[in-house]
Amino acid sequence: MSKQKTIKVVQIASPIGRQAYQRKCLIGLGLNKINRTRVLLYNDSIFGMVKKVKHLVKYEIMDKWWS
């Protein structure tokens, strides 16, 4: 496997009462319920979505895909 960075994203808050683009960012990241976790390949578009909803998620950038 190549040494691509990954980002681990965990949803920590609900999108209820938030603007529609924030709900769409969560769905785009594969999150829709609190405490759901996704490990995604790190790139600018994914990180941009994470930054849009940084108050609803916590994230960790990793060097390995299996951690």
Buried (B, 14 or more C-beta within 10 A) or exposed (E): EEEEEBBBBBBEEEBEEBEEEBBBBBEEBEBEEEEBEBBBEBEEEBBEBBEBBEEBBBBEEBEEBEE
